[in-house]
Amino acid sequence: MVRKISDRILAMGINKGSSKAMFGVDAFGPEEAAEFARRMLKKESSGNGDQMNAYERVAARCGMTARQLRRFLSGEIKEPAWGFIHGIRIGWFGLWEEEVRKMQHEMDIYRKRFASDRFQDLKAQIEALAAEAQALSDELQTRKKDISQ
């Protein structure tokens, strides 16, 4: 879902020429949080019998209880607080940081095993992705600290 700044802000006299661009990260709302939470649950779940354990793991990653997560996804929590949604966003990016670290580890194993220069370019791309994911995670953690103070 793409959200854009309305023209009414630009039309106000005091705001002429000083519009602030919105980024996708800034427009993260309950719908996106629910989608990302469902994706994390799907990734964490090994099968039908593992659903409750997956809720526990995802909720821990997001800084909440499994009950809170279930209530949110079932629609019982109609208007979640910003900290709740932000916790899901932090959990989502944390999940992908782990995935990038796993890719880095596998690349190191294959590079050592096959001693090929072909893996150098791929390793550089993975390291760039890891740096970008870490920077975003750090920014999210900083925002959470600023909001909670």
C-alpha positions as CSV (number, residue, x, y, z in Angstrom):
1,M,0.0,0.0,0.0
2,V,1.5,3.3,-1.0
3,R,0.6,6.4,1.0
4,K,1.3,9.9,-0.2
5,I,1.3,13.3,1.4
6,S,-1.9,15.3,0.8
7,D,-1.9,18.6,-1.0
8,R,-3.6,20.4,1.9
9,I,-0.3,20.5,3.7
10,L,1.4,22.1,0.7
11,A,-1.5,24.6,0.3
12,M,-1.0,26.0,3.8
13,G,0.9,29.3,3.8
14,I,3.4,28.4,6.4
15,N,4.3,25.1,4.7
16,K,4.9,26.5,1.2
17,G,8.0,24.8,-0.3
18,S,8.7,22.7,2.8
19,S,7.1,19.4,2.0
20,K,8.5,16.3,3.6
21,A,8.7,13.2,1.5
22,M,7.2,10.0,3.0
23,F,9.1,6.8,2.8
24,G,7.6,3.3,2.8
25,V,9.1,2.7,6.3
26,D,7.2,5.7,7.6
27,A,3.9,4.5,6.2
28,F,4.0,1.2,8.1
29,G,0.6,0.6,9.6
30,P,-1.6,-2.2,11.1
31,E,-2.3,-3.9,7.7
32,E,1.4,-4.2,6.9
33,A,2.2,-5.3,10.4
34,A,-0.4,-8.1,10.2
35,E,0.9,-9.2,6.8
36,F,4.5,-9.3,8.1
37,A,3.5,-11.1,11.3
38,R,1.7,-13.8,9.2
39,R,4.7,-14.1,6.9
40,M,7.0,-14.6,10.0
41,L,4.6,-17.2,11.4
42,K,4.6,-19.1,8.1
43,K,8.4,-19.0,8.0
44,E,8.8,-20.2,11.6
45,S,6.1,-22.9,11.4
46,S,7.3,-26.4,10.6
47,G,3.8,-27.8,10.1
48,N,0.3,-27.9,11.7
49,G,1.5,-29.1,15.1
50,D,4.1,-26.3,15.3
51,Q,1.7,-23.4,15.0
52,M,1.7,-22.5,18.7
53,N,5.5,-22.8,19.0
54,A,5.8,-20.5,16.0
55,Y,3.5,-17.9,17.7
56,E,5.9,-18.1,20.7
57,R,9.0,-17.6,18.6
58,V,7.6,-14.8,16.5
59,A,6.1,-13.0,19.5
60,A,9.4,-13.2,21.3
61,R,11.2,-11.7,18.3
62,C,8.7,-8.9,18.2
63,G,8.8,-8.2,22.0
64,M,5.3,-9.3,22.9
65,T,3.5,-12.3,24.2
66,A,2.0,-15.0,21.9
67,R,-1.4,-14.2,23.2
68,Q,-1.0,-10.5,22.1
69,L,0.1,-11.6,18.7
70,R,-2.8,-14.0,18.3
71,R,-5.3,-11.4,19.4
72,F,-3.8,-8.9,16.9
73,L,-4.0,-11.3,14.0
74,S,-7.5,-12.4,14.9
75,G,-8.7,-8.8,14.9
76,E,-9.4,-8.5,18.6
77,I,-7.0,-5.6,18.9
78,K,-8.7,-3.0,16.6
79,E,-6.2,-0.1,17.0
80,P,-2.8,-1.3,18.1
81,A,-0.4,1.2,19.6
82,W,2.6,2.4,17.6
83,G,5.0,0.5,19.8
84,F,3.1,-2.7,19.1
85,I,3.3,-2.2,15.3
86,H,6.9,-1.1,15.6
87,G,7.8,-4.3,17.5
88,I,6.5,-6.3,14.6
89,R,8.5,-4.2,12.2
90,I,11.7,-4.7,14.2
91,G,10.9,-8.5,14.4
92,W,10.5,-8.6,10.6
93,F,13.8,-6.9,9.9
94,G,15.5,-9.0,12.5
95,L,14.3,-12.1,10.8
96,W,15.9,-10.9,7.5
97,E,19.1,-10.0,9.3
98,E,19.4,-13.6,10.5
99,E,18.7,-14.8,6.9
100,V,21.5,-12.6,5.5
101,R,23.9,-13.9,8.2
102,K,23.0,-17.5,7.2
103,M,23.7,-16.7,3.6
104,Q,27.1,-15.2,4.5
105,H,28.0,-18.3,6.5
106,E,27.0,-20.6,3.6
107,M,29.0,-18.5,1.1
108,D,32.1,-18.7,3.4
109,I,31.7,-22.5,3.5
110,Y,31.3,-22.8,-0.3
111,R,34.1,-20.3,-1.0
112,K,36.5,-22.3,1.2
113,R,35.4,-25.6,-0.1
114,F,35.6,-24.8,-3.8
115,A,38.3,-22.0,-3.6
116,S,36.7,-20.2,-6.5
117,D,36.7,-16.5,-7.3
118,R,33.2,-16.7,-8.6
119,F,31.9,-16.4,-5.1
120,Q,33.7,-13.1,-4.5
121,D,31.1,-11.0,-6.3
122,L,28.2,-12.8,-4.6
123,K,29.9,-12.5,-1.2
124,A,30.3,-8.7,-1.8
125,Q,26.6,-8.4,-2.6
126,I,25.6,-10.4,0.5
127,E,27.8,-8.2,2.7
128,A,26.3,-5.0,1.2
129,L,22.9,-6.4,1.9
130,A,23.9,-7.3,5.5
131,A,25.2,-3.7,6.0
132,E,22.0,-2.2,4.7
133,A,19.9,-4.5,6.9
134,Q,22.0,-3.6,9.9
135,A,21.7,0.1,9.3
136,L,17.9,-0.2,9.0
137,S,17.7,-2.2,12.2
138,D,19.8,0.3,14.0
139,E,17.6,3.1,12.8
140,L,14.5,1.3,14.0
141,Q,16.0,0.6,17.4
142,T,16.9,4.3,17.7
143,R,13.4,5.4,16.8
144,K,11.9,3.0,19.4
145,K,14.2,4.4,22.1
146,D,13.3,8.0,21.1
147,I,9.6,7.3,21.2
148,S,9.7,5.4,24.6
149,Q,11.6,8.3,26.3
